Amino acid sequence: MQLDGVLFFPVTPFTPDGEVAEDVLAEHVKHGVAAGPGGVFVACGTGEFHALEPEEFERTVRVAVEATAGRVPVFAGAGGSVPLARKFAAAAKRAGADGILLLPPYLVGCPAPGVARYVTEVASATDLPVIVYQRNNAVFTPEAAVEVAKLPNVIGFKDGIGDLDLMQRIVLSVRESVDKPFQFFNGLPTAEMTVPAYRGIGVDLYSSAVFCFAPEISLGFYNAVTSGDTERVNALLHGFFKPLVELRDKVPGYAVSLVKAAVVRGGLDVGGVRPPLLDPTEEHLAELDRIVETGRRLVAG
């Protein structure tokens, strides 16, 4: 399975009493898929995987699969302890997902061989394709990356660390040692900011949280990148993505909270975030509105 294009990471809508809003999620996914992403990654980072329990996770994935209707692949998050990660992978399978994005284990310090063992134990419990996510405490050496890339159902490696020297060595090592189709992904928050740098080391795929609330901006940037329109790329980086990142960095968790708030302000009531995240302040929402409006003008101009 080879992915291409902008990858859509939908939010998980909640009702006022805190339940998963399945009808709103279906509308959110259908709207996103109609815009033309290369894949749907449900109940992952932007989708508050950390805040979902297995039963509602399974319902969330099933809704996304049904709403996508086979038009693009659907990947679901999995992670936590090994037993829980296996349960999430099994739930994703039952719900009809095409693969899983394996998130970091519980946040305890661990060496690279231990992270590789974690991936091996979870991947061996499912026949779904697995994309491994390097982030937080799940940091690989090139040797550990090669070890997991050789697992039969591991098909990709997503980086959320941002160490380009390490990532370049991982890319080179895996491509030298693994004889099968294998893809690398830029998984940094607001990944567009680092797309030019990652493309320089041969990593073209990236996740786009912006696609959730402004697919026209996300696709406009993608089209500018892939067509070599450097002027448009730089204009969007300077006028939209840089201010968005600066706002995002003001409060921990805004990488999710701002996205969800922007979806609400776009007309779809997906609710707020679950603790320990916080919804944006009114001041920051006003700033978000200005940034999004600027992005839309830049794409339309």
Residue pairs with C-beta under 8 A, 6 or more apart in sequence:
1 73
1 98
1 99
1 129
1 155
2 181
2 183
3 38
3 39
3 73
3 156
3 183
3 205
4 38
4 205
5 36
5 37
5 38
5 39
5 222
6 36
6 37
6 38
6 206
6 208
6 211
6 215
6 218
6 219
6 222
7 37
7 38
7 39
7 41
7 185
7 205
7 206
7 207
7 208
7 211
8 32
8 33
8 35
8 37
8 39
8 40
8 41
8 208
8 211
8 212
9 41
9 42
9 44
9 45
9 46
9 47
9 207
9 208
9 209
9 211
9 212
10 25
10 28
10 29
10 32
10 40
10 41
10 42
10 46
10 47
10 64
10 212
11 28
11 46
11 47
11 48
11 212
11 256
11 259
11 260
11 263
11 270
12 20
12 25
12 42
12 43
12 47
12 48
12 51
12 52
12 60
12 270
13 20
13 21
13 24
13 25
13 28
13 268
13 269
13 270
13 271
14 20
14 21
14 270
14 271
14 272
14 274
15 21
15 271
16 271
18 274
19 56
20 52
20 56
20 59
20 60
21 270
21 271
22 59
22 60
22 63
24 268
24 269
24 270
24 271
25 60
25 63
25 64
25 67
25 270
26 63
26 64
26 66
26 67
27 67
27 268
28 212
28 263
28 268
28 270
29 40
29 42
29 63
29 64
29 67
29 68
30 67
31 268
32 40
32 211
32 212
32 215
33 40
33 67
33 68
33 69
33 71
33 72
35 211
35 215
35 216
35 219
36 215
36 219
37 72
37 211
37 215
38 72
38 205
39 72
39 73
39 74
39 75
40 64
40 68
40 72
40 73
40 74
40 75
41 47
41 74
41 75
41 76
41 77
41 101
41 207
42 60
42 61
42 64
42 65
42 74
42 75
42 76
42 77
42 97
43 49
43 52
43 57
43 60
43 61
43 64
43 76
43 77
44 75
44 76
44 77
44 101
44 103
45 77
45 103
45 255
45 256
46 207
46 209
46 212
46 255
46 256
46 259
47 60
47 77
48 256
48 273
48 274
48 277
49 57
49 77
49 79
49 103
51 273
51 274
51 275
51 277
52 60
54 84
54 87
54 88
54 91
57 76
57 77
57 88
57 91
58 91
58 92
58 94
58 95
59 95
61 74
61 76
61 91
61 92
61 95
61 96
61 97
62 95
62 96
64 74
64 76
65 74
65 95
65 96
65 97
66 96
68 74
73 98
73 99
74 96
74 97
74 98
74 99
75 97
75 98
75 99
75 100
75 101
75 131
76 88
76 91
76 92
76 95
76 97
76 99
76 100
76 101
77 88
77 100
77 101
77 103
78 85
78 88
78 89
78 92
78 100
78 101
78 102
78 103
78 122
79 85
79 88
79 102
79 103
79 104
79 105
79 133
80 88
80 103
80 105
80 106
81 105
81 106
82 105
82 118
82 121
82 122
85 102
85 105
85 118
85 122
86 121
86 122
86 125
86 126
88 100
89 100
89 122
89 125
89 126
89 128
90 125
90 126
92 100
92 126
92 128
93 126
93 127
93 128
97 128
98 128
98 129
99 128
99 129
99 130
99 131
99 155
100 126
100 128
100 129
100 130
100 131
101 131
101 133
101 158
102 119
102 122
102 123
102 130
102 131
102 132
102 133
103 133
103 135
103 138
104 133
104 135
104 136
104 137
104 138
105 115
105 118
105 137
105 138
107 136
107 137
108 137
109 137
110 118
110 137
110 138
112 139
112 140
112 141
112 143
112 144
113 144
115 137
115 138
115 139
115 140
115 144
116 140
116 144
116 147
116 148
118 138
119 130
119 132
119 148
119 151
119 154
120 147
120 148
120 151
122 130
123 130
123 148
123 151
123 153
123 154
124 151
126 153
127 153
128 153
129 153
129 154
129 155
129 156
130 151
130 153
130 154
130 155
130 156
131 154
131 155
131 156
131 157
131 158
131 183
131 185
132 138
132 140
132 148
132 154
132 156
132 157
132 158
133 158
133 160
133 187
134 140
134 145
134 157
134 158
134 159
134 160
134 161
134 187
135 158
135 159
135 160
135 161
135 187
136 160
139 161
140 148
140 157
140 170
142 166
142 169
142 170
142 172
142 173
142 174
143 173
145 157
145 170
145 173
145 174
146 173
146 174
146 177
146 178
148 154
148 157
149 157
149 174
149 177
149 178
149 182
150 177
150 178
155 181
155 182
155 183
156 182
156 183
156 184
156 185
157 170
157 174
157 182
157 183
157 184
157 185
158 184
158 185
158 186
158 187
158 207
159 167
159 170
159 184
159 185
159 186
159 187
159 188
159 198
159 203
160 187
160 188
160 189
161 167
162 188
162 194
164 197
164 198
164 201
167 184
167 198
167 201
167 203
168 201
170 184
171 184
171 201
171 202
171 203
174 182
174 184
175 182
183 205
184 202
184 203
184 205
185 203
185 205
185 206
185 207
186 194
186 195
186 198
186 203
186 205
186 206
186 207
187 206
187 207
188 194
189 209
189 245
189 248
189 255
190 209
190 210
190 241
190 244
190 245
190 248
190 255
191 198
191 206
191 207
191 208
191 209
192 206
192 208
192 210
192 218
192 221
192 236
192 237
192 241
193 237
193 241
193 242
193 245
195 206
195 221
195 225
196 225
196 233
198 204
198 206
199 225
208 218
208 222
209 255
209 259
210 217
210 218
210 221
210 241
210 244
210 259
210 295
211 218
211 219
212 259
212 262
212 263
213 259
213 262
213 263
213 265
213 266
213 292
214 262
214 266
214 292
214 295
214 296
216 296
216 299
217 236
217 240
217 292
217 295
217 296
217 298
217 299
220 232
220 236
220 298
220 299
221 232
221 233
221 236
221 241
221 299
223 229
224 232
224 233
224 236
225 233
232 298
235 298
236 295
236 298
236 299
239 294
239 295
239 298
240 291
240 292
240 294
240 295
240 298
243 291
243 294
244 258
244 288
244 291
244 295
247 254
247 258
247 284
247 287
247 288
247 291
248 254
248 255
248 258
250 284
251 257
251 278
251 280
251 284
253 273
253 276
253 277
253 278
254 280
254 284
256 273
256 277
257 272
257 273
257 277
257 278
257 279
257 280
258 280
258 284
258 288
260 270
260 271
260 272
260 273
260 279
261 272
261 279
261 280
261 285
261 288
262 288
262 292
263 270
264 270
264 271
265 285
265 288
265 289
265 292
272 279
273 279
280 288
